[in-house]
Amino acid sequence: MAIGYAARWPGSPGKNAWMVAAVIILTAQGVVAQKVRVEEELEAYPTESVDLRCEFVDGGSLTKLTQVSWIWEPVDGQRDNIAVFHPLYGQSFPNMAFKDRVIFLHKELKIPSIRINNLRMSDAGRYTCEYATYPSGNEQGTTTLTMLAKPKNSARAVTVQAGSRSVAVARCEAADGKPAASIQWLSSVGGNHSTTVSNGSDGTVTVRSEYRLVPTAADNGREVICRVEQRTQDRPWTEVLRLSVEYPPTVTIEGYDNNWYVGRSDAVLFCQAKANPEPTTITWTTASGSLPDTVVVEDNKLMVRKVDDAVNTTFTCEVKNKHGASRQTLTTFVIEEKREPVEEPQTGAVVGGIIGTLILVGAVVAIIFLIRKYQQNTEGPPKHKPPPPVKAGSSTEMLNKPSEPPTATETVPLSPGEVYYEPTGGEPVTILDEDANEALNGGAPPVLNKDATDGHHGNDSSNHGPSSANIPRGESFVSTPMYV
């Protein structure tokens, strides 16, 4: 196998030879190590028992076994014999710490397994099964025993007083565990934590953690959670803690309705106090010192048997606990007649009415806007067409002569009320009202003709040419002068 491996390795013959030698040496060492078969690692708990197995495997060789010993190494450099077996002299347990706790499971050299009862945390370490053989000398195998311990978990809240500096308000501990536990805090309070670790003489570890914050009255009763995780636990251990923050009282007076009328018999005031610890005393007084005869006090409640002018005063409630005192005052006014309660409109109904009205107004405005937009879209340009121009040679003819001045028979659009003078020196012509002009000309712009000014031919349509009805006011189908 080694030769085949070297043959596949590229390189010089000298290098291959060194590789073959190295493989052979490692293989030989593996064979030697396998002569004593043990378990490499074991875990156990205090008060339990553990079996350390050992077996000599000679593979058919002629090795002679003389004696077997179990050697315990609690720390590096310290070796103690705890059990010895000889085929002639029997077994021996020289270490007093293991006496009466160690036994051989088989009274054979080839299988010298032992059992350790009533384990202790201090039993952790390396255990070597060592043979004295001939002719190869000593052969051995080592097992590492790890002792585990479940931690003793506990947590508690610390009672503190509200103040301005950071203090520990909760503590959590995982004691005597192995390996060491880890502690976490889960909270929305907004504090921080500190953790310390201490090692025990038996190899266990104790972890302690404190949760700290600047306590206020509002923090009293709030929750924080301690969470402990450790290898030996099936699941994380948790504990919910309620913070205990003490503070002096805060006081309010309730129950006054501004309707203490003369003769009323059910007037009541309540002195409400928040404090930790609970208040020790609650005292009612008035501005004059003593209470009126019509007043009865029960704990924090002040009752007026019959309202009169004597309770038209200022009441004071004072509350005390071990951290201090606090007081609150209230002035009551006695009226002659009872005030009938006025039903106030429901806020919801008012708001709903306002919203409904706004929606209705918005809908009406939208409808009007759509109607107007529709009307604007339907009003397009005029649907009529201007009459076509008259052909040349007819009785009336339209010509475009922008460079020549208008003649006596040329049609010129004029505004009503304007006076027109003919270029030939005729009499002035006054333009009639626009509607009259259009009526006389059949809807066409006024046609100025000398004959018309002389009163000849009257309204003879033959002198006006084709009708131009339906042409919008002030517009013409020609922009240049028209000749008739």
LOKOLZA-446839 format. One record per atom (N, C-alpha, C, O): residue in one letter; x, y, z. Coordinates in steps of 0.1 Angstrom, whole numbers, plus 5000, padded with zeros to 4 digits. Layout:
REM residues N
AXYZ...
This chain:
REM residues 484
M500849885000M500050005000M500950135000M500650224993A501950125009A502850245009A503550254996A503850374991I503950144990I504750144977I503850204966I504250284958G502550154966G501650204956G501350354957G501250424947Y501250404969Y501050544972Y502250624967Y502150734961A503550574970A504750644965A504850644950A505250744944A504350534944A504450534929A503550634923A503850684912R502450664929R501550764923R501950914926R501451004920W502950924935W503451064939W504451114929W505451044928P504251224923P505251274913P506451334920P506351384932G507551324914G508851374920G510051284917G509951194910S511151324923S512351254921S512351124929S511551114938P513151024925P513250894932P513650914947P513150844955G514551004949G514951034963G513851084972G513651034983K513051164966K511851224974K510851114976K510251104987N510651034966N509650924968N510150824979N509250774986A511350804980A511950714990A511650765004A511250695013W511850895005W511550955018W510050945022W509750925033M509250965012M507750955014M507350815018M506550795027V507950715012V507650575015V508150545030V507350485037A509250595034A509750575047A508850645058A508550585068A508350765055A507450825064A506150755066A505650745077V505650705055V504350635056V504550505064V503650475072I505650435062I505850315069I506050335084I505450265092I506750445088I506850485102I505550515108I505250465119L504750595101L503450635107L502550515108L501750505118T502550425099T501750305100T502150215111T501350165119A503450205113A503950125125A503550185138A503250115147Q503650325139Q503150385151Q501750365154Q501250345165G500850365143G499450335145G499250195150G498350175158V499950105145V499749965149V500149955164V499449885171V501250025168V501650015182V500550075191V500250025201A500050195187A499050265195A497850185196A497150185207Q497550105186Q496250025187Q496349905196Q495449825197K497549875201K497749755210K496949775222K496349675228V496849895228V496049915240V494750005235V494850115232R493649935236R492450005231R491650065242R491249995252V491350195242V490650265252V489650365245V489750385233E488850425252E487950535247E488650675250E489250695261E488650755240E489450875241E488850975251E489551035259E487550995251E486951095260E485651035266E484950955260L485451075278L484151035285L483751155293L484451245298E482351165295E481751265303E480951205314E480351105312A480951265326A480151215337A479751325346A480251435346Y478851285356Y478351385365Y478651335379Y478851215382P478751435388P479051395402P477951305408P476751305404T478451215417T477651115424T477250995415T476750895419E477651005402E477350895393E478550805392E479550825400S478550705384S479750615382S480050615367S479250645358V481350575364V481850575351V482750445349V483450415358D482650385337D483450275334D484550315324D484350375314L485850285328L487050315320L487450185314L488050095321R487250165301R487550045294R488950045289R489450145284C489549925289C490949905284C491049755280C490549665286E491749745268E491949605263E493249605255E493549695248F493949495257F495249475250F495049395238F494449285238V495449445226V495249375213V496649355208V497249445203D497049225208D498449185204D498449145189D499549145183G497349115183G497349075169G498148955166G498648935155G498148855176G498848735174G500348735176G501048635173S500848845182S502248855185S502648775198S501748725204L503948765201L504348685212L504648775224L505448735233T503948895225T504248985236T503648925249T502548875249K504548935259K504148885272K503748995281K504449095282L502548985288L502049095297L502449055311L502248945316T503049155317T503549135331T502549195341T502249125351Q502149315339Q501349385349Q500649505342Q501049555332V499449545347V498749665342V498449765353V498149715364S498549895350S498349995360S497450105354S497550135343W496550165363W495750285359W496450405366W496550405378I496850495358I497450615363I496550745361I496150765349W496350815371W495450935370W496351065370W497251085378E496051155360E496751275359E495751395360E495151435350P495551445372P494551555374P495051685367P494151755362V496351705367V496951825360V498151775354V498751665357D498751855345D499951825338D501051805349D501251895357G501851695347G502951675356G502751605369G503651565376Q501451575372Q501051495384Q500551365379Q499551355372R501151255384R500751115380R500651035393R501551025401D499450985395D499150905407D498550765402D497650755394N499150655408N498550525406N497350505414N497350525426I496250465407I494950445415I494550295415I493850255424A495050215406A494750075405A495849995398A496350035388V496249875404V497249795398V496749645399V496149605408F496949575387F496549435387F497749355382F498449385372H498149245390H499149155387H498549015387H497848975396P498948935377P498348795376P498648705388P497848615392L499748735395L500148655407L499748715420L499348655429Y500048845421Y499848915434Y498448985435Y498149035446G497648975424G496349035425G496249185423G497049235415Q495249245428Q494949385426Q495249475438Q495349425449S495549605435S495949695445S495449835442S495349875430F495049915452F494550045450F495350145460F494950175471P496450195455P497350265463P496950405467P497350465477N496050465459N495650605461N494450605471N493350545468M494550675482M493450675492M492250755487M491150725492A492450845478A491250925473A490350835465A489150865464F490850725460F489950635452F489750505459F488950415453K490250485471K490050355477K488550345480K487850435484D488050225479D486650185481D485750245470D484550225471R486350315460R485450375449R485850315436R485150335426V486950245435V487450185423V487450035423V487849975434I487049965413I487049825412I487449785398I487249855388F488049655396F488249595383F487049525379F486549445386L486649545366L485449475361L485849335357L484949245358H487049315352H487449175348H488849155354H489749235353K488949035360K490249005366K491148935356K491548825357E491449005345E492248955334E493149075330E492849185330L494449025326L495349125321L494949195308L495149305305K494349115299K493949165286K492749255287K492549335277I491949255297I490849335298I490749395312I489949355320P491649495315P491749545329P490849675331P491249765337S489549665326S488649785327S488349805342S488249705349I488149935346I487749965359I486550045360I486150105349R485950055371R484750145374R485050225386R485450185396I484650355384I484850455395I483450495400I482650545392N483150465412N481850495418N481850635425N482850685429N480650685428N480450805436N481450915431N482250965439L481350945418L482251045412L482151185419L481151225424R483351245419R483451385424R483951475413R484451425403M483651605414M484151695404M485651695403M486251715393S486351665414S487851655414S488351535407S489551525405D487551445403D487951325396D488351345381D488851265374A488051465376A488351495362A489851495360A490651525368G490151445348G491551445344G491851335333G490851285327R493051295331R493451195322R493751065329R494451065339Y493150955324Y493350815330Y494050735319Y493550715308T495250685323T496150605314T496150455318T496450425330C495750375309C495950225311C497250185306C497550185293E498150145314E499550125311E499949975314E499849925325Y500449915303Y500949775304Y502449765306Y503149845299A502949675314A504349635314A504449505306A503949405310T505149515295T505249395286T506649355283T507649425286Y506749235277Y508049185273Y507949125259Y506949045257P508749155250P510049235251P509849375247P510849455247S508649425243S508449565237S508449675248S508549785244G508349635261G508349745271G506849785274G505949705272N506749905278N505449955283N504549995271N505050055261E503249965272E502249995262E501150065270E500750025281Q500550175263Q499550245271Q498450315262Q498650325250G497350345268G496250425261G495650515271G495550475283T495250635267T494750735277T493350775273T492950795262T492550785284T491150835283T491050965291T491450975303T490451065285T490151195292T488751195298T487851185290L488651215311L487351215318L487051365321L487751435328T485951405315T485451545318T484251535327T483251465325M484351605338M483251605348M482351725345M482751845343L481051695343L480051805341L479251825353L479051735361A478751945355A477851975366A476752075362A477052175356K475552045365K474452135362K474452245372K474552225384P474352365367P474452485376P473152495385P472052455380K473352555396K472152585405K471752725402K472452825406N470652745394N470252875389N469252935399N468452875405S469453065401S468553145409S468453295404S469453335398A467453365407A467253505403A466353565412A465353505417R466553695415R465653775424R465753925421R466753965416A464653995423A464654135422A465154195435A464954145446V465754315433V466354385445V465554515447V465354595438T464954525459T464154645462T465054765464T466054765472V464754865456V465554995456V464655115458V463455095456Q465255225460Q464455355461Q464755435449Q465855445444A463655495444A463755585432A464855695435A464855755445G465655715425G466755805427G467355855414G466755835403S468555905414S469155965402S470455895398S471155935389R470755785405R472055715401R471655565398R470655515403S472555505390S472355365386S472655265398S473655275404V471755175400V471855075410V471454935405V470754935394A471754835412A471354695408A469954675412A469654685424V469054645403V467654615406V467254475405V466254435409A468154385399A467954245398A469254165398A470254225392R469254045403R470453965403R470153825398R469053775401C471053765391C470853625386C472153555387C473253605386E472053425391E473253345394E473153205389E472053135390A474253155383A474353015379A475552955387A476752975382A475352885398A476352845407A476852705405A476052615401D478152675407D478752545407D478452465394D478052345395G478552525383G478352455370G479652425363G480652495366K479652325355K480852305347K480352235334K479652135334P480652295322P481452415321P480652545325P479452535330A481252655324A480652785329A479352815321A479352795309A478352865328A477152905321A477253045316A478153115319S476253075307S476153215302S474853275306S473853205306I474853395310I473653465315I473253585306I474153665302Q472053585302Q471553705294Q470353765301Q469653695309W470153895298W468953965303W468054005292W468554065282L466753985293L465754035283L464854135290L464254105300S464854255285S464054365291S463854475281S464654495272S462754545283S462554675276S462654795285S462354905281V463254775297V463354885306V464454985302V464355105303G465554925296G466655015291G467855025300G468555125300G468054925308G469254925317G470454855311G470454835298N471354815319N472554735314N472954635325N472354645336H473854555322H474254445332H475754425333H476454475324S476154365344S477554335346S477654195351S476754145358T478654115347T478853975350T480153945356T481154005352T480153855366T481453815372T481453665372T480453595373V482753605372V482953465372V483953425383V484953495384S483653315390S484553265400S484653115399S483653045397N485853065401N486152925400N486152855414N486752915423G485552745415G485552665427G486752575428G487452555418S487052525440S488252435442S488052305436S489052235433D486752265433D486552135427D486352145412D486052045405G486652255406G486652275391G485352335386G485252355374T484352355395T483152415391T483252565389T484252625394V482352625382V482352775380V481052835384V479952775381T481052945390T479853025394T479853155387T480853225387V478753175380V478553305372V477453385378V476353335381R477753515381R476753605387R476653725378R477553775372S475353775377S475153885368S474153985375S473153935382E474354115374E473454215379E472854295368E473554335359Y471554325370Y470954425360Y470754555367Y470254565378R471254665360R471354795367R470654895358R470554895346L470054995365L469455115359L469255225369L469455205381V468855345364V468455455373V466955435376V466155465367P466555395388P465155365390P464255485391P464655585397T463055475386T462055575388T460755505392T460655385392A459755585396A458555535401A457855455390A457155355392A458055495377A457355425366A457955285364A457355205358D459155265369D459855125367D459255025377D459454905375N458555065387N458054975397N457054875390N456154925384G457254745392G456354645386G456754605372G456154515367R457654675366R458054635352R458854505353R459454465363E458854425341E459454295341E460854295334E461054365324V461754215340V462954175333V463054025334V462553965344I463753965325I463853815324I465353775325I466153835317C465753685334C467053625334C467053495326C466153415328R467953475317R468053355309R469453295311R470453365309V469453165315V470753095317V470852985307V469952895306E471952975300E472252865291E473552795295E474552855299Q473452655295Q474652575299Q474552445292Q473452395289R475652385290R475752265282R474952145287R474352065280T474852135300T474152025306T472652035307T471951945310Q472152155303Q470652185304Q470052145291Q470552175280D468852085292D468152045280D467652175272D467552175260R467252275280R466752395274R467252515283R467552495294P467252635278P467652755286P466652765298P465452745297W467252805309W466552835321W466152985322W467053065320T464953015324T464453155325T463653175338T463053095343E463753305342E463053345354E462553495351E463353575348V461253515353V460653645351V460653715365V460153665375L461153835365L461253915377L460554045376L460554115365R459854085386R459154215386R459954315395R460254285407L460354425389L461154525397L460354585408L459154605407S461054605419S460554675431S461254805434S462354805439V460554915430V461155045432V460255115442V459055135439E460755165453E460055235463E460155385461E461155435456Y459055455464Y458955605462Y457955665471Y457055595475P458055795474P457055865482P455755875475P455655865463P454655905482P453255915476P453156025466P453756135467T452256005457T451756115448T450256115450T449656005449V449556235452V448256235457V447356315447V447856415441T446156265445T445056345437T443756325445T443556225452I442856435443I441556425449I440556425438I440556505429E439656325439E438656295428E437256295434E437056285446G436256315426G434856305430G434056435430G432856435430Y434756545429Y434056675429Y433456705415Y434156705405D432156735415D431456755402D430956895400D430156925391N431356995409N430957135408N429357155409N428757245404N428757065416N427357065418N426957035433N426056955435W427657095442W427357085456W426357195460W426657305463Y425057155459Y423957245462Y423557225476Y423657115482V422857325482V422457315496V421457205497V420457195490G421657115507G420757005510G421256875504G420656775507R422256875495R422656755489R423256655499R423956705509S422956525498S423356435508S424356325503S424756235511D424756325490D425556225485D426956275479D427556215470A427356395485A428656445480A429756365486A429856345498V430756325478V431856245482V433156285475V433156325463L434256285483L435556315477L436456185480L436356125491F437356155471F438256045472F439656095472F440056175463C440556055481C441956085481C442655965475C442855865482Q443155975463Q443855875456Q445355895457Q445855995454A446055785461A447455795463A448155675457A447755565457K449355705450K450255605445K451555615452K452155715453A451855495458A453055495466A453555355467A452855255466N454855335470N455455205473N456555225483N457555295481P456355175495P455255085499P453955165501P453855285499E452855085504E451555145505E451555255516E452355245526P450655355515P450655465525P450355415539P449555315541T450955475548T450755435562T449655515569T448855465577T449455645565T448355735570T447855815559T448555855550I446455845560I445755935551I444956035560I444155985568T445256165559T444656265568T443956365560T444456425550W442556395564W441756495557W441756615567W441556605579T441956735561T441756865569T441156965560T440956945548T440757085566T440257195559T441157315561T442057305569A440757425555A441557545556A441557595570A442457655575S440457565578S440357605592S440957505601S441157535613G441357395596G441957295604G441157165607G441457065602S439957185614S439157075617S438057065606S437757155599L437456935605L436456915596L435056955601L434856945613P434156995592P432757035596P432056905602P432456795600D431056935610D430356825617D429556745607D429256625610T429256795595T428456725585T429356625577T428856565568V430656625580V431556545572V432056425579V432256425591V432056305572V432456175578V433656125569V433556125557V434756075575V435856025568V436055875571V435955825582E436155795560E436455655561E437655625552E437555625539D438855595558D440055575550D440355695541D440555805545N440255665528N440555775518N439355845513N439455935504K438155815519K436855865514K436355975524K436255945536L435956095519L435356195526L433956215522L433656245510M432956185531M431556195527M430856315535M431056335546V430056385527V429256495533V427856445535V427156415525R427356445547R426056395550R424956495545R423856455540K425256625546K424256725541K425156845538K425756905546V425056895525V425757005521V425157135526V423957155525D426057215532D425657345537D426857445536D427857405530D426657565541D427757655540D429057615546D430157665543A428957515556A430157475563A431157405554A432357405557V430757345543V431657275534V432057365522V432657315513N431657485523N432157585513N433557625517N433757735522T434557535514T435857555520T436857485511T436557435500T438057475516T439157405509T439557285517T439957295529F439557165511F439857045517F441357005513F441757025502T442056945523T443456905521T443556755524T443056715535C444156675516C444456535519C445956515519C446656545509E446456455530E447856435532E448056285533E447456215541V449056225525V449356085526V450856065529V451656145524K451155965537K452555945542K452855795540K452055705541N454155775536N454755635538N456155655543N456555765546K456955545543K458255555550K459255645542K460255685547H458955675529H459855765521H459455905521H460155985515G458355945527G457956085527G456456105527G455656015529A456056235526A454656265526A454256355514A455156425508S453056355510S452556435499S451156475502S450356405508R450756595497R449356645500R448756705487R449556745478Q447456715487Q446756775476Q445556855482Q444956805491T445156975476T444057055481T443057065470T443357055458L441757095475L440657115465L439657205472L439257185483T439257305465T438257405470T436857375464T436757355452T435957365473T434557325469T433657455471T433957535479F432657465462F431757585462F430357535464F429857445456V429657585474V428257545476V427357645469V427457765470I426357595461I425457675454I424057655459I423757555467E423057745456E421757745462E420857635456E420157565463E420957615443E420057515436E420957425428E422057445424K420257315426K420957205418K421057245403K420157295397R422257215398R422457235383R422057115376R422557005378E421057135367E420657025359E421756995348E422257085342P422056875346P423156845336P422656875322P421456845319V423456935314V423156965301V423756865292V424956835292E422856805284E423356705275E424156765263E423656845256E425356735263E426256785252E426156695240E425956575240P426156765228P426056685216P427156585215P428356615219Q426756475209Q427856375207Q428856415197Q428456455186T430056405201T431156455192T431056375179T431356435168G430856245180G430756165167G429756205158G429956215146A428556245163A427456285154A427756415147A427556435135V428356515155V428756645149V429756625138V429656685127V430756545141V431856525131V431256455119V431656495107G430356365121G429756295110G428956385101G428956375089G428156475108G427356575100G428256665092G427856685080I429356705097I430256795090I430756725078I430856785067I431256605080I431856535069I430856505058I431156515046G429556465062G428556445052G428156565044G428056565032T428156685051T427856815044T428956845034T428656885022L430256825038L431356855029L431256755016L431556805005I430956635019I430856545007I429756584998I429956574986L428556625003L427456664995L427856794987L427556794975V428456894993V428857014986V429856974975V429757034964G430756894978G431756854968G431156784956G431556804945A430056704959A429356634948A428656734939A428756724927V427956834945V427256934937V428257014928V427957034917V429357054934V430357134927V430857044915V431057104904A431156924917A431656834907A430556824895A430956824884I429256804899I428256794888I428156914880I428056914868I428157034887I428057164879I429257174870I429157224859F430457144875F431657154867F431557064854F431957104843L431056944856L430956844845L429856894835L430056884823I428756954840I427757004830I428357124822I428157124810R429057214828R429557324821R430657274811R430757334800K431457184815K432457134806K431757064794K432257074782Y430656994796Y429956934785Y429457034776Y429557014763Q428857144781Q428257244773Q429357314764Q429157344752Q430557334770Q431657394763Q432057304752Q432457354741N432057184754N432557084744N431557074732N431957064721T430257094735T429257084724T429157214716T428657204705E429657334721E429657454714E430857464705E431957504710G430757424693G431857424684G431857544675G431157644677P432657554665P432757664655P431457664647P430757564647P431057764640P429857774632P429757664622P430757634615K428557604621K428357484612K428057534598K428057444589H427757664595H427457714582H428657744574H429757764580K428557744561K429657784553K429357914546K428257934542P430357994543P430158124535P429758084521P430257984516P428958174515P428658144501P429858154492P430758234494P429858074481P431058074472P431158204465P430058274463P432258244460P432358374453P431658354439P431558254434V431158474434V430458474421V431358474410V432458534410K431058394400K431858374389K432058504381K431158594381A433158514374A433358634366A432358654355A431958554349G431958774352G430958794342G429558804347G428658844339S429358774359S427958774365S427658914369S428459004368S426458934374S426059074378S426859124390S426959244391T427259034398T428159074409T429358984409T429358864406E430559044411E431758974410E432759014422E432859134425M433358914428M434258954439M435658944433M436158844428L436459054435L437859054431L438659104443L438259174451N439859054443N440859084453N441859184448N442759154440K441659314451K442559414446K443059494458K442559604461P444059444465P444459514477P445259644474P445359734483S445759654462S446559774459S445759894455S446260004454E444459874451E443659984446E442660034457E442259954465P442360164457P441460214467P440060174464P439760144452P439160174473P437860134471P437160234461P437460354461T436260174453T435460264443T434160284449T433760244460A433260354441A431960394446A431060284448A430160294456T431360174441T430460054442T431059944450T430559824449E432059974457E432759864465E432159844479E431859944485T432059724483T431459694496T432559704507T433559634506V432259784516V433259814527V432559784541V431659864543P432959694549P432359674562P432559794571P433759834573L431559854576L431559974585L430759944597L429959854597S431160014607S430360004620S429160094620S429160194613P428160064627P426960144627P427260284633P428060304642G426660384626G426860524631G427960594623G428060714624E428760524615E429860584608E429260654595E428260604589V429960764590V429560834578V430460804567V431660814569Y429960774556Y430760734544Y430660844534Y429560884530Y431760894528Y431760984517Y432260914505Y433260854505E431460934494E431860864482E433060944476E433061064477P433960874470P435060944463P434761034452P435461124448T433561014446T433161094434T432561224439T432161314430G432461244452G431961374457G430461374459G429861484460G429861254460G428361244463G428061284477G428861334484E426861264480E426361304493E426761194503E426961084500P427061244515P427461144526P426361044529P425161074529V426860924532V425860814536V426160774550V427260754554T425060774558T425160734572T424860584574T423860534569I425760514580I425560364582I424560344593I424660394604L423560264590L422460234599L422960134610L424060094610D422060104619D422360004630D422659874623D422159844612E423559804629E424059684623E422959584620E422959524609D421959574628D420959474626D420059524614D419659444606A419859654614A419059714602A419859694590A419259654579N421159714590N421959694578N421859554573N421659534561E421959464583E421859324578E420559284573E420459214563A419459344579A418159314574A417959364560A417359304552L418459494557L418359544544L419159474534L418759474522N420259424538N421159354528N421059204528N421959134523G420059164534G419859014535G420958944543G421258834540G421459014553G422458954562G423858974558G424858934564A424059054546A425359074541A425859204546A425059294550P427259234545P427759364549P427059474540P426759444529P426959594545P426359704537P427059734524P428359734524V426259754514V426759784501V426559924498V425359974497L427560004495L427460144493L427260164478L428160124470N426160234474N425960254460N425360394459N424460434466K425860464449K425360604448K423860614445K423160694449D423360514437D421960514433D421160494446D420060544447A421660414455A420960394467A420860514475A419860544482T421860604475T421860724483T420860824477T420360914484D420660814464D419760904457D418260864459D417360934454G418060744465G416760704467G416160624455G415060584455H416960604445H416560524433H416660374436H417560334443H415860304430H415860154431H415460104445H415159984446G415360194455G414960154468G415760034473G416960034474N414959934477N415559804483N415659704472N415459584475D415759744460D415759644449D416959554451D418059594452S416559424452S417659324455S418559304444S419659244445S418159354432S419059334420S420359414422S421359384415N420359524430N421459604432N422459554443N423459614445H422059454449H422859404461H423659274458H424559244466G423359214447G424059094445G423558974453G422558984460P424358874454P423958754462P423858784476P424558864482S422958714483S422758724497S423858664505S424358554501S424258724516S425358674525S424858644539S425458684548A423658584540A423058564553A423958464561A424758394555N423758474574N424358384584N425858404585N426558324591I426358524580I427858554582I427958624596I427258724598P428758574605P428858644618P429158784617P429858834608R428658854628R428859004628R430259034629R431058974636G430659144621G432059184621G432959094613G434159124613E432458984606E433358894599E432858894584E431758934581S433658854575S433358834561S434158724556S435258694561F433658664546F434358544540F435458594531F436258514526V435658734529V436758784522V437358894531V436658964538S438758904530S439458994538S439859124530S440359214536T439659114517T439959234508T438659294503T437659234504P438759414497P437459474492P436759394481P437459324474M435459404481M434659324472M434059424462M433459524467Y434059394450Y433459484439Y432159424434Y432059304433V431159514432V429959464427V429659524413V428659494407
